[in-house]
């Protein structure tokens, strides 16, 4: 289960995206049959050692129309552990945030999925002192914050409409980050003399690129020491 994986450390960014895609596909299958999870946590996400297979367990606890967002009833029946409260959407804790229907829907599970995504990216759940993933780990792109924030929106109507929409957003974001990385690699290669410069100029460009990289590393080290 994913909670055991997280106890060993954070997964890589690629692994986090793979797990999230698997969660979205699992939730989408349930949503096609009108089923809601109601208590999605890392314990309900099963992953293979190589992260190639991701499954969601416990799906289909109740149809949408019979879900009652009552924390008191849930706790009194022992259906949820206190450790799982971090993954509950606000409408479960404060039913007044629900829309006119008065029941939680697919967007409640997307909130829980957003908490899991935040935890995979940063190593911790977004508790009372919420911080964006890029604030916790500057290596993360601020564009990831946008997806996380939309999942964790307090009002259900401000989140993604369903798991399919979240999956599409994740795939677009991952492709954007991949292309950006390739561009940066090509640019670095060009600076190091890998471009179409004349043969006689390649050594000069290569040494210039190396010097710039060394200066950048020294500047970064000095800034960190400060």
N, C-alpha and C positions, 0 to 999 in steps of 0.2 A: 504494500500500500504506500501511497505517496507520503503519508506522515512518517513512515519509517525512513524513507529516502531523505526527507527534509531534516531528520535528526542527524544524519550523517554529513549534511552540508547542502549548500545551494546547488541546484542543477545549473548547467550552462544555459546561456540565453537560448541557444538552439533547442535544447531539451525542454526548456520552459514553454517555448512556442509549440513544440510537438505535443506536450501534455495538454496544453490549452486547446489545441485543435481536436484532440481526442475527446476532451470533456464536452466541447461544443457538439461534436457529432453524436455523442451519447445522449446529451440532453435533447438534441434535435429529433432523434428517433422517438424519444418519449413524448415530445411535444406533438409529433404527428399523430399520436394516439390519445392526445389530451391528458397526458400524465405529467405530474410535477414531482420533483424530488423532495422538496421541503426541508432537507437537512444536509445538503451537500457540504462535505468537509474533505480534507486530504485522506481521511480513513476510507472514504468511498471511492477513491480513485486508485485503480490498480494499474501498475506499469511493469513491463518486462524489464529485465536487467539492462537491455540495450535501448530502452525507451521506444522500441519500434512498435509495441502494442500498448494501447491505453484503453482501459475499460472503466465504465462508471457502474458501481454497484448500488443497490438500494433504490434504483429508479422505479417509479410506478407505485409509490406509496398511496397516492390518492389522485382522482381526477380533479381538474381545476375547479369544477363547480362545487366540490365538497370541502375545499380547503378552508379552514377557519384560522385566520392569523391571530391566535390567542396564545401569548407566551405563558400565561398562567396555566391554561389547560395543558399545554405541551409539557411544562415542567412537572405538573401534578401527576401526569400519566407516566412520567419517566421515559418519555420518548426521545429526550435529548439530554446530552451531558452539558455541564456548565462550561466545559472547555470548548464546546461547539458554539457558544453564544457569539464569539467573534465573527462567525460566518453567517449569522442571521441578518437578513435585510431589515432596514428600519421599520418597514410596515408590519413586521412580525412583533417588534418591540413596541411600536407606537401605531396601532391600527388606524388612527385618525389621518395618517398620511396616505391611506388608500384612496382610490378613486370611488366613484359612486357605487360600483359593483360590490364593494365591501369585502372582496376576497383577493388573496394573493394569486398571481398568475406566473407565467413563464419568466417574467423579468425578476422575480424573487430569486430564482436559481442563478440568474446571470450575476446578481450581486455576490452570491456565494462564490461563483467562479472567479469574479474579480478579486475577492479577498485571497483566494488560492494563488492567482497570478501574482499579486503583490508579494505574497509570502515566498513564492519561488524566486522572484527577482531580487528580493532584499533580505530574505532570511527571517522575516518577521511579519506578523499580521498588522494591518493598519488599525492600531488601537486608538485610544483617546487622543494621543499626541500624533495625529496623522502627519505623515511626511510623504512627499511624492517619491517614487522609485529613483528618479534621477537626483533627488536631493540626498538620498541615502547612499547611492552609488553613482557618482558623476560619470562613470563609463557608460551608463544607460542613456539612450536618446530621450529627449523630452517628448518625442512623438509617442513613446510608450506610455508616458504619463496620461496622454489624452485618452487612450483606450481604457486604462485603469480607472481614471476619474469618471468616465461615462458608465462603466460597470458599477461603480460605487456611488452613483448619484443617489441622493436621499429620496427623491421622488421617482417612482417607477417609470413615469412617462418621460423622464430624462435619460433613461438607459436605452440600450439597444432593444429593439422590439422583440427579438427572439434569438435563439442560439445560432440560427443560420446567419443573421446579420452580424453577430459578433464574430463568427467564423470568417466571414468575408472580410471584416475589418482587420482581423489578425493576419490573414493571408496577404492583404494589400500592404500592411505595415512590414511584414517580414520581407516581402519582395523589395520594398523601398530601401530597407536597411541593407539587404544583400547587394543591390545595385550600387548603393553609396559606398560600401566597402570595396567593391570591385573598382570603382572610380578612384578611390583613395590609393589603392594598390598600384593602379596604372600611373597615377600622378607621381607616386614615390619612385616608380621605376623610371619615369621620364626624367626626374631630377637626378637620378643616379646614372644617367647616361644611356638609358635603354630606349630613347626615342629615335627619331630619324635624323639625328645630327650627323654631320660629316665625320668620317673616320678619324681625322686628325683632331677633332674637337671633343670626341667622346671621353678621353681621359680627363680633360679639364672639367667637363660637366660632371663626371663621376666624382671627382675630388671635391668639387664645389658642393655637390649634393650631400656628400658625407660630412663636410665641414658644417653645413647648415643643420644637419641632424644632430651633430655633436653639440653645437651651440644651443639648440633647442632643448636637448637633454640637460645640459648644464643649467640653463635658465630655469627649467622645471624643477631641478634638484634644489637650486637656490631658493626658489619660491616655497617649496615644501619645507625647507629648513627654517625659513622665516616664520 
